[in-house]
Every structure is written in structure tokens, then in C-alpha cells.
Amino acid sequence: MPVAEEAANALEADDLCHPMFRDAPSSVSFKKLRKRLLRNVRAAIDDYNMQTKGQKWLVCLSGGKDSYGLLAILLDLKWRGLLDVELLACNLDQAQPGFPSDVLPRFFEQHDIPHHIERQDTYSIVKEKIPAGNTYCSLCSRLRRGNLYRIAREHGCDAVILGHHRDDILETFFLNLLHGGRLATMPPKLKNEEGDLMLFRPLAYCEEKDLAKFAELMQFPIIPCDLCGSQDGLQRQEVKAMLQGFEAQHKGRTQVMFRALSNIRPSHMLDTKLFDFQGLSLEDDRAGDDSDGAGGCAAVSALSQNFLAMHEE
């Protein structure tokens, strides 16, 4: 049987079950949801060539719905023989007041999951450095990432695995566009600045609503983020609300926007570092297409007008 067919059969099989799924719902809707997440994660891993046989991955868990879903789906793929890497679950306890430090260790032990728990008081540093009323997210993220890279090295890991999903990636694109003046987002695959570790986001194709429903049905012991999740007025929350409003009026448009992130034409942008406009001439072999395709112009015009009308305030 061809390898691709074997993989497809493994994805569809319902009798292959990691111990975490022993008490999972048996409903048809849950099975469809689970298979959709499996397919999306497998597709992202394949599209961006994340998997290398025999590697060791540090799978980062905060205790939120997304990171629980990330770990569950990776374990599911590994159990089905579709992910030939060693997984080490990791939680960085950042010493936030009231953080339930017993929840994740108990969860890991209950499901016999190899794990590492480390406590680093980055909360005090964030509180000291960031003025009252400002958001903590940027500094908190940098401190957390630095510690996770160190832990990965100490445990001989080849890659750090994060739980950012499709909506996170799209929101980050708009944050950079609207507030940073650049076209950039979270890539599914990245090499760290030191050049010794890879960073993967296998949930890149997964929708947040699917992960939320999955976490609810799996009854994961969710730990809220008191540092950033409880603060009102964050730019990311504003962008999220903007996109949700747009999706409510134009169903499926956020997926169209997401697909655009992998359909980029440097020759139709303005960045001279990505395309040699200086060297472009009539004698150049490169030919450009100045049209938007059949019906494209009208569609983009209508889309732009509706978008601006919704958010002009």
C-alpha cells in the first residue's frame, strides 16, 4: 500500500486512540472535529516540512485551550504512527499570583505524558519594567521565549513547538499592518536568532473555534491567563473583534484573507528589497500581469468598500 494511502487510512481510523482520548466523546460531531484538527495539523507539518525522523520536540503548554489541543493532536498523530518524533511537554510557571501550579503536573501524570515543569519568576520582572496601565504581552512573551529556548537546549530538543493557530496568525498580520507599518505575521516555521533551534506552529491551519470546541469536549483543565487575558483594550483584542465582525457579515472572508498570506506577489507590492524594480525594463525576460483576473477587480473593490464601511469609525 502506498505511503500516502497508509497515512490517509491512519488519519481516518477511529480505533487508534492515545490514552488521553479514552474518555473522549463518541459522537459523530466530535469524531469529525478531531479528524479535521488531525488533517489540518498533518497538512501544516507536511507543507512546511517540520518533521525530521528522530527529532525531539519541546511542546509548550500554558494551560490554555490552544496548547492543550496542540499536545493532544500531536500525541494522537504520534500514536497513529504519523509523527516520528519524541515529544516532551513543558510548562513554564511564570509565578503569576494565583497560578494553580498543581494542575498541569497532575494532567501530565494522569495521562502518562513525559514532561518538564520549571518555575521562573518573570512576572515580577514584567511588573517592575512595565508602567501600570500598560500591556505586559510583549515583554512577557520575550522572557518566556528566552527561557523556553534554554530549556529546549538543556533537554536536547531540536525544536520548540508553540500553539498559535490560524486566527492568531491572521490577527498578527493585521496588527503589523495597522500598528507596525509592515506586512508580516507569525510563520509556521522559523529558525531562532542563534541558529540552533527551530520553532514550529503546527496549528497554523486550525481555527480557534475548533480548538475551543475541542477543549470543551475533551474537558481540559483550562488555566486562564491573568497577565494579558484580563486586560481590556489590547490591540490584539480590537483586531480580533474587527475580524469577527467582518466574518459575521461576510462568512468565509477570514479564510480568504488567510489564504492570501500564502499567495504573495512581490512584483505587485512596493518593497524594492523583495523585487528588483530598478532592473525591470522592456528588455527584461520577466513579464508581469497587471490584471486582477476575471472579476477580481470588482470583487476586491466591493470587499474593500464593505471593510472600510464597517470599520471607518
TORTIDO-248905 format. One record per residue (C-alpha): residue in one letter; x, y, z. Coordinates in steps of 0.2 Angstrom, whole numbers. Example, Ala and Ser with C-alpha at 12.3 -4.5 7.8 and 13.67 -1.06 7.14 Angstrom:
> A 62 -22 39
> S 68 -5 36
END
This chain:
> M 0 0 0
> P 7 17 -5
> V 13 28 10
> A 1 42 6
> E -14 29 7
> E -7 22 23
> A -6 39 31
> A -24 43 25
> N -31 27 32
> A -22 31 49
> L -30 48 50
> E -47 41 47
> A -46 26 59
> D -56 28 74
> D -49 13 84
> L -32 21 85
> C -33 30 102
> H -20 38 113
> P -24 36 132
> M -29 54 133
> F -44 50 121
> R -51 35 131
> D -64 46 139
> A -67 57 124
> P -85 59 117
> S -91 45 105
> S -102 57 95
> V -101 59 76
> S -98 78 78
> F -83 75 89
> K -76 62 78
> K -77 75 63
> L -69 89 74
> R -55 78 79
> K -52 72 61
> R -52 90 55
> L -39 95 68
> L -28 80 64
> R -29 83 45
> N -25 102 47
> V -10 99 59
> R -4 85 47
> A -6 96 32
> A 4 111 41
> I 18 98 46
> D 19 92 28
> D 18 109 19
> Y 32 117 29
> N 42 101 31
> M 43 102 50
> Q 45 83 54
> T 63 75 54
> K 63 57 59
> G 71 55 77
> Q 70 73 82
> K 64 79 99
> W 51 92 101
> L 48 103 116
> V 29 106 116
> C 25 121 126
> L 9 122 137
> S 2 137 146
> G -14 128 152
> G -24 137 139
> K -36 128 126
> D -24 130 112
> S -9 122 120
> Y -19 108 127
> G -26 105 109
> L -9 106 102
> L -2 92 113
> A -17 81 111
> I -17 81 92
> L 2 79 91
> L 1 64 103
> D -14 57 93
> L -3 58 77
> K 11 50 85
> W 0 36 92
> R -6 33 74
> G 12 32 68
> L 11 48 58
> L 23 58 68
> D 40 50 71
> V 47 62 84
> E 50 62 103
> L 38 74 112
> L 42 82 129
> A 28 93 136
> C 34 108 145
> N 26 122 156
> L 35 137 161
> D 27 143 178
> Q 30 162 177
> A 25 165 195
> Q 9 174 192
> P -1 176 208
> G -14 163 210
> F -7 152 196
> P -13 134 200
> S 4 125 199
> D -3 108 203
> V -15 107 188
> L -3 103 173
> P 8 91 183
> R -7 81 188
> F -13 82 170
> F 3 75 163
> E 5 62 176
> Q -14 56 174
> H -10 53 155
> D 7 47 157
> I 15 61 147
> P 34 65 148
> H 35 82 154
> H 46 96 162
> I 39 109 174
> E 50 124 178
> R 46 140 188
> Q 54 156 183
> D 48 172 191
> T 46 183 175
> Y 30 190 182
> S 40 201 195
> I 51 207 181
> V 36 212 170
> K 28 221 184
> E 44 231 188
> K 48 236 170
> I 31 240 163
> P 22 255 169
> A 5 252 177
> G -9 253 164
> N 2 247 150
> T 1 230 142
> Y 13 216 148
> C 12 205 132
> S 27 210 123
> L 40 209 137
> C 31 193 145
> S 32 184 128
> R 51 188 126
> L 55 182 143
> R 45 166 141
> R 53 163 124
> G 71 165 130
> N 68 153 145
> L 59 140 133
> Y 74 141 121
> R 86 137 136
> I 75 123 142
> A 75 116 124
> R 94 116 124
> E 96 108 141
> H 84 94 136
> G 92 91 119
> C 77 96 109
> D 78 101 91
> A 63 112 90
> V 51 122 101
> I 33 119 97
> L 20 133 100
> G 1 133 100
> H -3 148 89
> H -17 145 77
> R -24 152 61
> D -33 166 69
> D -18 171 79
> I -8 172 63
> L -21 182 54
> E -23 194 69
> T -4 196 70
> F -4 201 51
> F -17 215 54
> L -8 221 70
> N 8 223 60
> L -1 231 46
> L -11 243 56
> H 1 247 70
> G 18 242 64
> G 18 248 46
> R 24 231 39
> L 17 216 31
> A 22 201 42
> T 15 188 54
> M 19 173 64
> P 27 160 52
> P 23 142 54
> K 41 138 53
> L 56 149 60
> K 74 147 64
> N 79 156 80
> E 91 170 80
> E 105 159 87
> G 103 147 73
> D 102 131 84
> L 84 128 86
> M 68 128 75
> L 51 135 80
> F 36 126 73
> R 17 131 74
> P 8 115 69
> L -9 123 72
> A -7 136 59
> Y -21 129 48
> C -33 126 63
> E -47 138 68
> E -49 145 85
> K -67 140 86
> D -62 122 83
> L -49 122 96
> A -61 130 109
> K -74 116 105
> F -61 103 106
> A -55 109 123
> E -73 109 129
> L -77 92 124
> M -61 85 130
> Q -64 94 147
> F -46 100 148
> P -42 109 165
> I -41 126 157
> I -29 139 166
> P -34 157 162
> C -20 170 158
> D -21 183 171
> L -7 194 164
> C -14 198 147
> G -31 190 145
> S -39 200 159
> Q -33 217 152
> D -46 227 142
> G -41 237 127
> L -27 227 120
> Q -23 230 101
> R -25 211 98
> Q -42 211 106
> E -48 225 95
> V -41 217 79
> K -50 201 84
> A -66 210 86
> M -64 218 70
> L -61 202 61
> Q -75 193 70
> G -87 207 64
> F -81 206 46
> E -83 187 47
> A -101 189 54
> Q -106 200 39
> H -96 190 26
> K -94 172 30
> G -78 164 25
> R -69 180 21
> T -56 177 35
> Q -51 161 27
> V -49 171 11
> M -38 183 20
> F -28 169 27
> R -25 161 10
> A -19 177 4
> L -4 176 16
> S 2 161 5
> N -2 169 -11
> I 10 184 -12
> R 16 193 -27
> P 32 203 -23
> S 31 211 -41
> H 14 219 -36
> M 20 226 -20
> L 32 241 -16
> D 46 233 -7
> T 62 236 -18
> K 71 223 -7
> L 60 209 -12
> F 59 213 -31
> D 71 222 -42
> F 61 236 -49
> Q 77 246 -53
> G 82 232 -65
> L 65 229 -73
> S 64 235 -91
> L 56 231 -108
> E 72 220 -111
> D 69 210 -95
> D 63 192 -98
> R 51 194 -83
> A 34 198 -88
> G 21 205 -76
> D 2 203 -76
> D -6 220 -72
> S -24 212 -71
> D -33 205 -56
> G -40 191 -65
> A -58 188 -71
> G -70 198 -60
> G -55 201 -47
> C -56 220 -48
> A -74 221 -45
> A -73 208 -31
> V -59 217 -22
> S -67 234 -24
> A -83 228 -16
> L -73 219 -2
> S -63 234 2
> Q -78 246 2
> N -88 235 14
> F -72 233 25
> L -69 251 26
> A -88 255 29
> M -88 243 44
> H -73 250 52
> E -71 268 47
> E -76 273 65
END
